[in-house]
Amino acid sequence: MNFLQRFEQYLSKECRVSSSDRVLIAVSGGSDSMCLLHLLIQLRMDIAIVHCNFQLRGHESDEDENFVRQQAEKYSIPCFVKKFNTSEYAQITGVSIQEAARELRYAYFEQIRQTHRYQWVATAHHADDSIETFFINLIRGTGLKGITGIKPINQTLIRPLLFAFRNEIEQYCNENQIPFRTDSSNFSDKYLRNYLRHHIIPAFEQLNPAFRSTMLRNMANFQQAAKIYQHYVSHELNPIAQYQPDGLITLSIKKITEQPSPTLALLELLQPFGFSPDTCNEIFRTLEGETGKEFFSTTHRLVRDRDQLVIAKKTDDPNVKFYIEKDVKTVTQPIHLNLMEYNASDYTIKDNPNIAALDADKIAFPLLLRHWQKGDYFIPLGMKNFKKLSDFFIDLKLSRIHKDRLWILANGQDIVWIVGLRIDDRYKLTPKTKRVLEIHWEQ
């Protein structure tokens, strides 16, 4: 089987591309992308070229762009080119130059793919790139997923050259007289990938001449192990996270500690909420400690509450206030409330904690929506005496997160309703009630 046949087989089986699909090819002008372009031309695919000029190498970047445009013109292929001020983007976003180029590149690829209705974006990553990525992830720290190599398909992104090594691609270019540009930065050891390519991998090849082929087999094995692991995560771990109607997520500490590796289980459960491995380790150390300990990620808050961990999205300023004016029928911020007025003689009280039935004649607008505060008190429905909200919450065994997420509906200085829990007895319906204000909280 020759190189073109191997490519066609890999494109079909591993990348799931059919002959009628439209493919957008990322062409830098180097040997890899020019090889990919030539192969897809040989298969008579419906293709276009996309090129990014990151303006990082002066005239060399512009010469690459001109070369790609010439190749597109030579083969009468549509060509999309964009210049980026990569250095400025990196400075604004605070990422490295390489990360900036990556973000700009893939955002532009996807924009062109969607606008011009291509099914796929094809990049020229090959087997050596995959091996280098393995070592980069290993050096920087990674889980099992990071040592499985580059995948042939990721949503609409395909890498049809992963079956081939760099030397095979260069040989194909030479045999078919395919012109290409050489990036001078590829010779610099300033970048980790280049250092691995020039020094580390050759050292392993001295120990094992078939090292690169061995690495491909290793990564294939790791991919299979990752599938088994992901099955365990999906079927055993993920059900531990219970999503509550009020938006909270609870994790049973008992179920976490029963796992074969509780620390890894906790990491898998918490990483989707932005908690770092170090924070997860710190959380694990508190599982048998005092309740009430809090932890934060950039997006979420976690509290150890008795026998469970409670997670919630970070909330707004605890002192934020919202007013509900008279005749308003619907409120959507900060929570969704529907307000309706009825004649008391036509009204039937509903057995639903998310519905408050209040004596309308005792209400003075505007009503106030706010979070609870220390020192708050009310008369719980069915009682005669005032009770502090803090004591009321203790009776209900509410977690700190749950308490802090509650909304209070106030009428002047009075608490009318702890939304979703209890109204104040002073505002209940009585035989003397003439008008009913029904407030329905839609979660």
QUISULLIN-V419813 format. One record per pair of residues at least 12 apart in sequence whose ideal C-beta (glycine too) atoms are under 6 Angstrom apart, sorted by the first residue. I is the first residue (numbers start at 1). GAP is how many residues later the second one is. Records with the same first field share a line. If there is no record, write none. Layout:
I: GAP, GAP
//
This chain:
3: 169
4: 38
6: 157
7: 32
10: 150, 153
11: 149
14: 138
15: 137, 138, 143, 145
21: 98
22: 24, 96, 97
23: 22, 24, 97, 99
24: 24, 26, 89, 94, 97
25: 12, 22, 24, 97
26: 24, 97
27: 22, 24, 41
29: 35, 38, 39, 152
30: 150, 151, 153
31: 138, 139, 142, 149
32: 92, 137
33: 91
34: 144, 146
35: 134, 137, 138
36: 88, 125
38: 140
48: 30
49: 23, 28, 30
50: 30, 59, 62
51: 17, 30
52: 53
53: 12, 30
54: 30, 32, 47
56: 30
64: 117
67: 114
80: 32
82: 26
84: 20
86: 14, 15
109: 12
120: 36, 38
121: 36
122: 36, 38
123: 36
124: 37
125: 25, 34
126: 35, 38, 40
127: 35, 38
128: 37, 38
130: 19, 20
131: 84
132: 61, 64
133: 17
134: 13, 15
135: 61
136: 56
144: 82, 85
145: 81
147: 75
148: 71, 74, 75, 78
149: 70
233: 35
237: 28, 31
240: 12, 15
241: 28
245: 198
248: 62, 64
249: 62
250: 58, 60
251: 58
252: 56
253: 34, 54, 55
263: 21
266: 14, 18
267: 13
273: 24, 27, 38
274: 23, 24, 25, 26
275: 22
279: 16
283: 12
286: 18
291: 13, 14, 15
300: 13
301: 13
303: 96, 97, 98
305: 94
310: 89, 91
312: 89
318: 53
321: 49
322: 12, 47
323: 43, 45
324: 42, 43
325: 40, 41
326: 39
335: 72
336: 106
337: 102, 104
338: 102
339: 100
340: 98
341: 19, 94, 96
342: 94
344: 89, 90, 92
347: 89
353: 67
354: 66, 87
355: 85
356: 61, 67, 83
357: 72, 79, 81
358: 69, 79
359: 68, 70, 74
360: 75, 77
361: 74
362: 65
363: 48, 74
367: 42
368: 42
369: 38, 40
370: 38
372: 17, 34, 36
376: 13
378: 37, 46
379: 45, 46, 47
380: 42
381: 41, 42, 44, 47
407: 12
419: 22
420: 21
//
